[in-house]
Amino acid sequence: MSDFWSGAGVDLHLESQPGDGEGRRAGLERALRDAVRGGRLAPGTRLPPTRRLAAEAGLSRNTVKAAYDQLVAEGYLTARQGSGTRVADLPAVTARPSGTAADPTAPRFDLRPGSPDVGAFPTAAWLRAVRRALATAPTSAYGYGDPRGRVELRTALSAYLGRARGVVAPPERIVVTTGYVQGLALLTRALGGPAVGMEDPGLPFHREVVRRAGGRVLPVPVDERGVRPQELGALGAVVVTPAHQYPTGVTLHPERRRALTDWARARGALLVEDDYDGEFRYDRQPVGALQGMAPHDVVYLGTASKTLGPALRLGWMVLPPHLVDAVADTKLHSDHHTETLGQLALADLIGSHAYDRHVRACRLRYRRRRDLLLERLGGHRGVRGVAAGLHALVEVPDEAAARERAAAAGLAVGFLGEHWHAREDGKGGQGQSGQGGEGGGDGAGGSGGGAGDGCAGGSRGGAGGGGRPQGLVVGYGTPREGAYPEALDVLVKVLDEV
């Protein structure tokens, strides 16, 4: 008897070639036993009837029945009248490969930045959108599609981004992606691996995305007015987070916005706008996207990860006309196109305005969380970046001590020291002034350590060295609603100890 595949009720592949000195029944027993032990046959799986399995395996029915009976006796299978023969519910025995780390344990108190409250996902509204989308989807929606994405979603995004974020977004200039990370990688590859300026401090993972896509990363300093345009030099592209800089929380100053777009036009350079949480502004209406000021010089990258949830893997790029074909071709040869059914559901959610209602509800929820954070921190002076977004920067005098206290308390937070670019020459940017050096041309920067220095111009010592500030990056979107107050209590305790 050789290896075979059974289609009798369930798809079943068994490696049942008898071994040396092993009979046909013993070979079947071993194959079934190995499949159960290895997890290929999950607990509760119903096995084919003995008559069918015997016919397909080229065995007698008595041989199959005897093998089943033996494995029932050993506890691998169960047999009940009327329910057939099934795999028993055995405890999992999964050997960890040598050198493989154990699964990370979830922290007791989670204030890490970068995630929304996924418990607030609008399940009922999403289900309604999915049903409507499936009911009206053309047959072509289930085949291979346009690498730019479904036209239904691109049309819905065009209207939404125009009215909610001030983005000039004709549907033909939108490319749907599986998220911001893919958009950044696609753009880097489509540009041929350029030298890319990235904010300092900024997210290290995004720098690595650019590097792995063939780009070269150069740091551009950030101060209390945002990224410093005078430091851009001869760069051909720069990635910025103007609505709410990550991790400092600074909103790009209007003078800097104009300076950036002037620089891009004058040099024929490209601005890449990461609008990761631009919908969440608490002291005024959300600031419009930078792209609206210079739609031919800015690539706008947005995502549903903060508004709905990272699990959807839906993002979008709004491109200058001359980049659309190159990015679409890169997307085609990357993964062909983003999955379609989620695109159709999101298009319906936006078109029915359920998306707007959800964003407004989240904005109120996160504002209450932001307010509670400020209330619990009381007189702590070094809290920054709270006008918008889902995180705040809390300055501390000793980041290493804060890390130790937080770990002991079971509190997970982000640390500013992890976000600085590596510096071999002690300088922070492209120009002559270092991260803590002379002020910028518009009066930003400074070498003092006062409250006005934001997060980039101070002279305090820090984990990053060279006068870099230290702080905790506190995400108030991550915890579930009921866990949030207790997590803040632990945060306050840690700060008091530091």
RODO-2510 file (C-alpha; in nm, 4 decimals, decimal comma):
residues 498
     n   res          X          Y          Z
     1     m     0,0000     0,0000     0,0000
     2     s     0,1440     0,3386    -0,1026
     3     d     0,0791     0,6923     0,0155
     4     f    -0,2732     0,8001    -0,0759
     5     w    -0,5195     1,0865    -0,0524
     6     s    -0,8832     1,0306     0,0441
     7     g    -1,1725     1,2533    -0,0533
     8     a    -1,4311     1,0560     0,1398
     9     g    -1,5993     1,3239     0,3493
    10     v    -1,2739     1,4971     0,4437
    11     d    -0,9522     1,5609     0,2528
    12     l    -0,7071     1,3153     0,4042
    13     h    -0,3492     1,2475     0,2996
    14     l    -0,1797     0,9514     0,4687
    15     e     0,1790     0,8377     0,4368
    16     s     0,0979     0,4720     0,4792
    17     q     0,3768     0,2865     0,2977
    18     p     0,4576    -0,0108     0,5278
    19     g     0,8000    -0,0039     0,6827
    20     d     1,0436    -0,2936     0,7058
    21     g     0,8660    -0,5903     0,8593
    22     e     0,5459    -0,3921     0,8917
    23     g     0,2128    -0,5249     0,7674
    24     r    -0,0547    -0,3285     0,5850
    25     r    -0,2660    -0,2809     0,8965
    26     a     0,0344    -0,1684     1,1001
    27     g     0,1303     0,0744     0,8251
    28     l    -0,2163     0,2340     0,8334
    29     e    -0,2106     0,2521     1,2130
    30     r     0,1286     0,4224     1,2087
    31     a     0,0201     0,6703     0,9401
    32     l    -0,2921     0,7694     1,1342
    33     r    -0,1032     0,7829     1,4646
    34     d     0,1668     1,0080     1,3134
    35     a    -0,0951     1,2367     1,1572
    36     v    -0,2679     1,2811     1,4954
    37     r     0,0562     1,3329     1,6872
    38     g     0,1869     1,5808     1,4306
    39     g    -0,1289     1,7880     1,4365
    40     r    -0,2196     1,7204     1,0729
    41     l    -0,5400     1,5608     1,2002
    42     a    -0,6914     1,8060     1,4480
    43     p    -0,9036     1,6981     1,7469
    44     g    -1,2625     1,6379     1,6428
    45     t    -1,1811     1,5601     1,2790
    46     r    -1,4189     1,2949     1,1464
    47     l    -1,2399     1,0130     0,9634
    48     p    -1,3765     0,8487     0,6489
    49     p    -1,6040     0,5442     0,6988
    50     t    -1,4139     0,2153     0,6955
    51     r    -1,5762     0,0998     0,3709
    52     r    -1,4760     0,4135     0,1792
    53     l    -1,1255     0,4326     0,3208
    54     a    -1,0702     0,0652     0,2424
    55     a    -1,1791     0,1142    -0,1190
    56     e    -0,9575     0,4172    -0,1750
    57     a    -0,6525     0,2722     0,0041
    58     g    -0,6761    -0,0645    -0,1618
    59     l    -0,7251    -0,2440     0,1697
    60     s    -0,9858    -0,4786     0,3046
    61     r    -1,2542    -0,3255     0,5229
    62     n    -1,1532    -0,5571     0,8094
    63     t    -0,7972    -0,4176     0,7926
    64     v    -0,9204    -0,0586     0,8203
    65     k    -1,1665    -0,1466     1,0991
    66     a    -0,8922    -0,3241     1,2944
    67     a    -0,6635    -0,0207     1,2599
    68     y    -0,9409     0,2109     1,3797
    69     d    -1,0168    -0,0188     1,6746
    70     q    -0,6522    -0,0269     1,7777
    71     l    -0,6213     0,3521     1,7756
    72     v    -0,9473     0,3857     1,9693
    73     a    -0,7991     0,1522     2,2303
    74     e    -0,4819     0,3638     2,2431
    75     g    -0,6842     0,6835     2,2879
    76     y    -0,5982     0,8484     1,9569
    77     l    -0,9501     0,8075     1,8158
    78     t    -1,3041     0,7945     1,9527
    79     a    -1,5964     0,6003     1,8109
    80     r    -1,9602     0,6630     1,8958
    81     q    -2,2724     0,5236     1,7385
    82     g    -2,4150     0,7766     1,4976
    83     s    -2,1169     1,0149     1,5027
    84     g    -1,8560     0,8007     1,3335
    85     t    -1,4862     0,7776     1,4172
    86     r    -1,3169     1,1000     1,5171
    87     v    -0,9762     1,2208     1,6342
    88     a    -0,9648     1,2348     2,0130
    89     d    -0,9088     1,5605     2,2002
    90     l    -0,5468     1,5064     2,3024
    91     p    -0,3240     1,7603     2,4776
    92     a    -0,1019     1,9387     2,2283
    93     v     0,2587     1,8222     2,2284
    94     t     0,4461     2,0730     2,0172
    95     a     0,8221     2,0623     2,0356
    96     r     0,9883     2,4009     2,0031
    97     p     1,2721     2,3976     1,7506
    98     s     1,6143     2,4547     1,8956
    99     g     1,6919     2,8253     1,9294
   100     t     1,3275     2,9344     1,8879
   101     a     1,2086     3,1841     2,1455
   102     a     0,8901     3,1270     2,3419
   103     d     0,5806     3,3258     2,2477
   104     p     0,5975     3,6706     2,4056
   105     t     0,3834     3,7157     2,7130
   106     a     0,1325     3,9983     2,6929
   107     p     0,2136     4,2750     2,9401
   108     r    -0,0187     4,3224     3,2330
   109     f    -0,0569     4,6920     3,1573
   110     d    -0,0196     4,7883     2,7936
   111     l     0,0431     5,1551     2,7096
   112     r     0,2548     5,0902     2,4033
   113     p     0,2008     5,3295     2,1139
   114     g     0,1071     5,2380     1,7602
   115     s    -0,2297     5,0689     1,7978
   116     p    -0,5902     5,1826     1,8376
   117     d    -0,8373     5,0253     2,0772
   118     v    -0,9149     4,7225     1,8615
   119     g    -1,2055     4,6400     2,0908
   120     a    -1,3844     4,9394     1,9381
   121     f    -1,3914     4,7844     1,5906
   122     p    -1,7380     4,8540     1,4408
   123     t    -1,8309     4,4877     1,3980
   124     a    -2,2022     4,5387     1,3266
   125     a    -2,1401     4,8152     1,0714
   126     w    -1,8649     4,6114     0,9046
   127     l    -2,0898     4,3058     0,8755
   128     r    -2,3616     4,5152     0,7126
   129     a    -2,1064     4,6612     0,4719
   130     v    -1,9757     4,3145     0,3837
   131     r    -2,3257     4,1830     0,3166
   132     r    -2,4150     4,4765     0,0934
   133     a    -2,0813     4,4562    -0,0879
   134     l    -2,1157     4,0831    -0,1558
   135     a    -2,4763     4,1216    -0,2664
   136     t    -2,3876     4,3796    -0,5290
   137     a    -2,0352     4,2733    -0,6299
   138     p    -1,9950     4,1840    -0,9977
   139     t    -1,8587     3,8418    -1,0851
   140     s    -1,5329     4,0072    -1,1939
   141     a    -1,4674     4,1087    -0,8335
   142     y    -1,3713     3,7489    -0,7551
   143     g    -1,0959     3,7361    -1,0159
   144     y    -0,7604     3,9097    -1,0531
   145     g    -0,8003     4,2853    -1,0473
   146     d    -0,6412     4,6215    -1,1148
   147     p    -0,3159     4,6567    -0,9165
   148     r    -0,4313     5,0085    -0,8247
   149     g    -0,7286     4,8596    -0,6385
   150     r    -1,1022     4,8364    -0,6882
   151     v    -1,2530     5,1433    -0,8495
   152     e    -1,5339     5,1392    -0,5907
   153     l    -1,2878     5,1968    -0,3071
   154     r    -1,0744     5,4452    -0,4994
   155     t    -1,3857     5,6482    -0,5779
   156     a    -1,5034     5,6390    -0,2163
   157     l    -1,1573     5,7365    -0,0906
   158     s    -1,1405     6,0228    -0,3391
   159     a    -1,4540     6,1792    -0,1904
   160     y    -1,3636     6,1049     0,1725
   161     l    -1,0033     6,2265     0,1598
   162     g    -1,1085     6,5418    -0,0206
   163     r    -1,3695     6,6474     0,2345
   164     a    -1,2099     6,5083     0,5538
   165     r    -0,8368     6,5581     0,4952
   166     g    -0,8176     6,8217     0,2183
   167     v    -0,6388     6,5811    -0,0163
   168     v    -0,6550     6,6285    -0,3926
   169     a    -0,7266     6,2657    -0,4777
   170     p    -0,8717     6,1786    -0,8190
   171     p    -0,9508     5,8024    -0,8240
   172     e    -0,7020     5,7423    -1,1053
   173     r    -0,4184     5,8671    -0,8825
   174     i    -0,4974     5,6355    -0,5902
   175     v    -0,3273     5,2985    -0,5371
   176     v    -0,4733     5,0707    -0,2695
   177     t    -0,2147     4,8847    -0,0608
   178     t    -0,2027     4,6392     0,2266
   179     g    -0,1021     4,9211     0,4591
   180     y     0,1472     5,2015     0,5080
   181     v     0,4475     4,9699     0,5148
   182     q     0,3737     4,8290     0,1716
   183     g     0,3099     5,1769     0,0330
   184     l     0,6460     5,3007     0,1613
   185     a     0,8274     4,9968     0,0189
   186     l     0,6521     5,0220    -0,3187
   187     l     0,7398     5,3891    -0,3500
   188     t     1,1041     5,3306    -0,2581
   189     r     1,1376     5,0585    -0,5203
   190     a     0,9503     5,2575    -0,7854
   191     l     1,1904     5,5494    -0,7319
   192     g     1,4875     5,3214    -0,7844
   193     g     1,6224     5,3145    -0,4289
   194     p     1,6850     5,6846    -0,3605
   195     a     1,8435     5,8624    -0,0650
   196     v     1,5445     5,9236     0,1630
   197     g     1,5362     6,1744     0,4461
   198     m     1,3474     6,0484     0,7514
   199     e     1,2588     6,2344     1,0677
   200     d     1,4917     6,2108     1,3664
   201     p     1,3514     6,0853     1,5994
   202     g     1,1285     5,8519     1,4040
   203     l     1,0143     5,4924     1,3866
   204     p     1,3129     5,2588     1,3308
   205     f     1,0954     4,9973     1,1614
   206     h     1,0041     5,2400     0,8843
   207     r     1,3699     5,3198     0,8267
   208     e     1,4364     4,9490     0,7871
   209     v     1,1497     4,9203     0,5374
   210     v     1,3173     5,1850     0,3197
   211     r     1,6564     5,0164     0,3477
   212     r     1,5222     4,6736     0,2560
   213     a     1,3472     4,8264    -0,0455
   214     g     1,6847     4,9535    -0,1666
   215     g     1,6808     5,3088    -0,0319
   216     r     1,9445     5,4904     0,1715
   217     v     1,8181     5,6592     0,4899
   218     l     1,9460     5,9963     0,6091
   219     p     1,8261     6,1637     0,9321
   220     v     1,6433     6,4982     0,9275
   221     p     1,6138     6,6683     1,2685
   222     v     1,2824     6,7498     1,4328
   223     d     1,2303     7,0299     1,6832
   224     e     0,9304     7,1921     1,8516
   225     r     0,7978     7,3128     1,5128
   226     g     0,8402     6,9801     1,3383
   227     v     1,0874     6,8682     1,0744
   228     r     1,3530     7,1268     0,9862
   229     p     1,3384     7,2144     0,6132
   230     q     1,6734     7,3918     0,6278
   231     e     1,8344     7,0521     0,6978
   232     l     1,7102     6,8815     0,3805
   233     g     2,0018     6,9805     0,1600
   234     a     2,0183     6,7853    -0,1655
   235     l     1,7810     6,5052    -0,0700
   236     g     1,5478     6,3831    -0,3422
   237     a     1,2730     6,2620    -0,1072
   238     v     1,1784     6,3075     0,2574
   239     v     0,9202     6,1247     0,4705
   240     v     0,7285     6,3453     0,7144
   241     t     0,4449     6,3113     0,9676
   242     p     0,3076     6,6666     0,9609
   243     a    -0,0254     6,6188     1,1417
   244     h     0,1258     6,4540     1,4510
   245     q     0,4951     6,3755     1,4375
   246     y     0,5933     6,0341     1,5633
   247     p     0,7110     6,0028     1,8373
   248     t     0,7352     6,3645     1,9604
   249     g     0,3719     6,4523     1,8832
   250     v     0,4646     6,7879     1,7266
   251     t     0,2313     6,9337     1,4622
   252     l     0,4252     7,0826     1,1723
   253     h     0,4233     7,4635     1,1969
   254     p     0,2496     7,6491     0,9092
   255     e     0,5777     7,8210     0,8151
   256     r     0,7457     7,4823     0,7948
   257     r     0,4638     7,3471     0,5764
   258     r     0,5199     7,6288     0,3282
   259     a     0,8962     7,5897     0,3469
   260     l     0,8723     7,2169     0,2773
   261     t     0,6490     7,2551    -0,0271
   262     d     0,8643     7,5431    -0,1591
   263     w     1,1734     7,3237    -0,1205
   264     a     1,0085     7,0342    -0,3060
   265     r     0,8971     7,2538    -0,5966
   266     a     1,2320     7,4286    -0,6278
   267     r     1,4362     7,1077    -0,6287
   268     g     1,1948     6,8758    -0,8056
   269     a     1,2021     6,6659    -0,4890
   270     l     0,9303     6,4523    -0,3342
   271     l     0,7546     6,4844     0,0008
   272     v     0,6096     6,1628     0,1419
   273     e     0,3302     6,2379     0,3881
   274     d     0,2545     5,9715     0,6482
   275     d    -0,0950     6,0672     0,7696
   276     y    -0,1205     5,7805     1,0158
   277     d    -0,3588     5,9399     1,2690
   278     g    -0,4537     6,2721     1,1102
   279     e    -0,8262     6,2265     1,1843
   280     f    -0,7694     6,2539     1,5587
   281     r    -0,7275     6,6182     1,6610
   282     y    -0,8664     6,7389     1,9953
   283     d    -0,8082     7,1138     2,0312
   284     r    -0,9525     7,2155     1,6933
   285     q    -1,0624     7,0713     1,3605
   286     p    -0,8080     6,8259     1,2170
   287     v    -0,5288     7,0000     1,0280
   288     g    -0,5601     6,9418     0,6544
   289     a    -0,3073     6,7208     0,4833
   290     l     0,0126     6,8712     0,3483
   291     q    -0,0684     6,7140     0,0123
   292     g    -0,3455     6,9649    -0,0483
   293     m    -0,0853     7,2431    -0,0714
   294     a     0,1272     7,0667    -0,3328
   295     p    -0,0510     6,7674    -0,4900
   296     h     0,2138     6,7306    -0,7626
   297     d     0,4998     6,7210    -0,5122
   298     v     0,3557     6,5091    -0,2287
   299     v     0,2828     6,1383    -0,2047
   300     y     0,0051     6,0951     0,0504
   301     l    -0,0017     5,7685     0,2487
   302     g    -0,3038     5,6812     0,4610
   303     t    -0,4347     5,3702     0,6306
   304     a    -0,7329     5,2188     0,8087
   305     s    -0,5060     5,0733     1,0772
   306     k    -0,5682     5,3488     1,3331
   307     t    -0,9312     5,4236     1,2475
   308     l    -1,0551     5,0636     1,2159
   309     g    -0,7776     4,8190     1,2981
   310     p    -0,4451     4,6838     1,1701
   311     a    -0,5969     4,3432     1,0924
   312     l    -0,7762     4,4779     0,7839
   313     r    -0,4460     4,5481     0,6035
   314     l    -0,5912     4,8296     0,3966
   315     g    -0,4038     5,1456     0,3072
   316     w    -0,3833     5,3908     0,0208
   317     m    -0,1423     5,6077    -0,1700
   318     v    -0,2373     5,9295    -0,3485
   319     l     0,0347     5,9873    -0,6060
   320     p     0,1482     6,2701    -0,8318
   321     p     0,0448     6,1857    -1,1913
   322     h     0,3969     6,0984    -1,3044
   323     l     0,4367     5,8237    -1,0402
   324     v     0,1068     5,6373    -1,0792
   325     d     0,2151     5,3952    -1,3526
   326     a     0,5506     5,3170    -1,1919
   327     v     0,3979     5,2432    -0,8515
   328     a     0,1122     5,0415    -1,0040
   329     d     0,3629     4,8322    -1,1991
   330     t     0,5678     4,7740    -0,8828
   331     k     0,2508     4,6718    -0,7006
   332     l     0,1588     4,4337    -0,9838
   333     h     0,4918     4,2556    -0,9508
   334     s     0,4774     4,2575    -0,5712
   335     d     0,1442     4,0922    -0,4939
   336     h    -0,0685     4,1717    -0,8044
   337     h    -0,3391     4,3476    -0,6041
   338     t    -0,4735     4,3905    -0,2518
   339     e    -0,7516     4,1491    -0,1570
   340     t    -1,0807     4,2589    -0,3039
   341     l    -1,3604     4,1793    -0,0585
   342     g    -1,2216     4,4017     0,2146
   343     q    -1,1878     4,6831    -0,0386
   344     l    -1,5534     4,6514    -0,1359
   345     a    -1,6653     4,6468     0,2273
   346     l    -1,4586     4,9562     0,3119
   347     a    -1,5965     5,1350     0,0071
   348     d    -1,9492     5,0648     0,1319
   349     l    -1,8596     5,1717     0,4869
   350     i    -1,7284     5,5034     0,3563
   351     g    -2,0110     5,5564     0,1093
   352     s    -2,2782     5,4977     0,3756
   353     h    -2,0987     5,7453     0,6087
   354     a    -2,0711     5,4723     0,8735
   355     y    -1,6946     5,5287     0,8533
   356     d    -1,7358     5,8976     0,9407
   357     r    -1,9620     5,8115     1,2335
   358     h    -1,7104     5,5596     1,3616
   359     v    -1,4198     5,8050     1,3331
   360     r    -1,6191     6,0724     1,5217
   361     a    -1,7037     5,8257     1,7985
   362     c    -1,3382     5,7210     1,8245
   363     r    -1,2276     6,0829     1,8346
   364     l    -1,4496     6,1445     2,1382
   365     r    -1,3318     5,8230     2,3057
   366     y    -0,9650     5,8994     2,2553
   367     r    -1,0094     6,2597     2,3680
   368     r    -1,1559     6,1329     2,6958
   369     r    -0,8573     5,9030     2,7311
   370     r    -0,6179     6,1890     2,6549
   371     d    -0,7912     6,4061     2,9144
   372     l    -0,7727     6,1319     3,1763
   373     l    -0,4018     6,0889     3,1046
   374     l    -0,3414     6,4593     3,1627
   375     e    -0,5553     6,4551     3,4766
   376     r    -0,3684     6,1594     3,6279
   377     l    -0,0285     6,3059     3,5445
   378     g    -0,1287     6,6271     3,7213
   379     g     0,1615     6,8686     3,7439
   380     h     0,4100     6,6676     3,5411
   381     r     0,5636     6,9383     3,3205
   382     g     0,7113     6,7341     3,0415
   383     v     0,3997     6,6012     2,8679
   384     r     0,4033     6,6792     2,4963
   385     g     0,2210     6,6029     2,1746
   386     v    -0,1272     6,5806     2,3304
   387     a    -0,3160     6,8004     2,0822
   388     a    -0,3731     6,5078     1,8485
   389     g    -0,3200     6,1401     1,7844
   390     l    -0,3152     5,8314     2,0037
   391     h     0,0059     5,8840     2,1996
   392     a     0,1852     6,1383     2,4159
   393     l     0,5508     6,1931     2,4973
   394     v     0,6301     6,2113     2,8697
   395     e     0,9798     6,3419     2,9380
   396     v     1,1807     6,1712     3,2125
   397     p     1,5254     6,2472     3,3560
   398     d     1,6451     5,8854     3,3443
   399     e     1,5047     5,6584     3,0756
   400     a     1,7005     5,3561     3,1942
   401     a     1,5525     5,3862     3,5429
   402     a     1,2049     5,4300     3,3972
   403     r     1,2506     5,1181     3,1857
   404     e     1,3533     4,9177     3,4920
   405     r     1,0605     5,0436     3,7035
   406     a     0,8104     4,9844     3,4226
   407     a     0,9284     4,6269     3,3695
   408     a     0,9001     4,5538     3,7407
   409     a     0,5451     4,6890     3,7434
   410     g     0,4367     4,4913     3,4352
   411     l     0,3891     4,8115     3,2359
   412     a     0,4696     4,8229     2,8645
   413     v     0,5409     5,1651     2,7108
   414     g     0,7556     5,3011     2,4315
   415     f     1,0883     5,4780     2,4902
   416     l     1,2118     5,7844     2,3059
   417     g     1,5677     5,6557     2,3085
   418     e     1,4706     5,3749     2,0708
   419     h     1,3644     5,6210     1,7999
   420     w     1,6808     5,8218     1,7361
   421     h     1,8894     5,7554     1,4278
   422     a     2,2336     5,6123     1,4937
   423     r     2,4947     5,8889     1,4867
   424     e     2,8543     5,8138     1,4101
   425     d     2,9696     6,1743     1,3774
   426     g     2,7644     6,3296     1,6568
   427     k     2,5505     6,5288     1,4140
   428     g     2,1781     6,4939     1,3753
   429     g     2,0925     6,5987     1,0218
   430     q     2,1943     6,6931     0,6713
   431     g     2,2983     7,0497     0,7392
   432     q     2,5561     7,2040     0,9667
   433     s     2,3544     7,2175     1,2873
   434     g     2,3320     6,9023     1,4977
   435     q     2,0231     6,7721     1,6722
   436     g     2,0900     6,9918     1,9696
   437     g     2,2795     7,2603     1,7814
   438     e     2,1966     7,6042     1,6452
   439     g     1,8397     7,7170     1,5883
   440     g     1,6782     7,6938     1,2482
   441     g     1,6228     7,9740     1,0027
   442     d     1,2694     8,0308     1,1288
   443     g     1,3679     8,0647     1,4892
   444     a     1,3231     7,6979     1,5833
   445     g     1,5675     7,4902     1,7782
   446     g     1,7930     7,6390     2,0409
   447     s     2,0439     7,4876     2,2751
   448     g     1,8596     7,5320     2,6008
   449     g     1,6788     7,2698     2,7996
   450     g     1,3628     7,4636     2,8774
   451     a     1,0051     7,3717     2,8065
   452     g     1,0126     7,5330     2,4652
   453     d     1,2740     7,3032     2,3195
   454     g     1,0230     7,0368     2,2201
   455     c     1,1961     6,7068     2,1785
   456     a     1,4902     6,7823     1,9577
   457     g     1,6759     7,0905     2,0641
   458     g     1,7578     7,0276     2,4270
   459     s     2,0993     6,9786     2,5797
   460     r     2,0017     6,7244     2,8410
   461     g     2,1880     6,3986     2,8617
   462     g     2,0015     6,0898     2,7538
   463     a     2,0017     5,7297     2,6572
   464     g     2,0813     5,8302     2,3042
   465     g     2,3783     6,0418     2,4146
   466     g     2,4838     6,3748     2,2679
   467     g     2,2199     6,5750     2,4562
   468     r     1,9251     6,3839     2,3218
   469     p     1,6142     6,4100     2,5412
   470     q     1,4694     6,1080     2,7140
   471     g     1,1085     6,0105     2,7560
   472     l     0,8293     5,7571     2,7547
   473     v     0,6087     5,7266     2,4468
   474     v     0,2688     5,6507     2,5998
   475     g    -0,0035     5,5082     2,3778
   476     y    -0,3512     5,5709     2,5133
   477     g    -0,5279     5,3955     2,2258
   478     t    -0,4028     5,0441     2,2985
   479     p    -0,5727     4,9370     2,6253
   480     r    -0,9282     4,8170     2,6405
   481     e    -1,1657     5,0628     2,8036
   482     g    -1,1852     4,8867     3,1394
   483     a    -0,8094     4,8375     3,1713
   484     y    -0,7071     5,1948     3,0931
   485     p    -0,7504     5,3668     3,4351
   486     e    -0,5479     5,1031     3,6193
   487     a    -0,2740     5,1223     3,3558
   488     l    -0,2547     5,4999     3,4168
   489     d    -0,2242     5,4418     3,7912
   490     v     0,0777     5,2194     3,7282
   491     l     0,2276     5,4772     3,4904
   492     v     0,1972     5,7516     3,7535
   493     k     0,3616     5,5244     4,0108
   494     v     0,6527     5,4567     3,7736
   495     l     0,6994     5,8270     3,7027
   496     d     0,6896     5,9108     4,0740
   497     e     0,9614     5,6515     4,1422
   498     v     1,1798     5,7844     3,8615
***
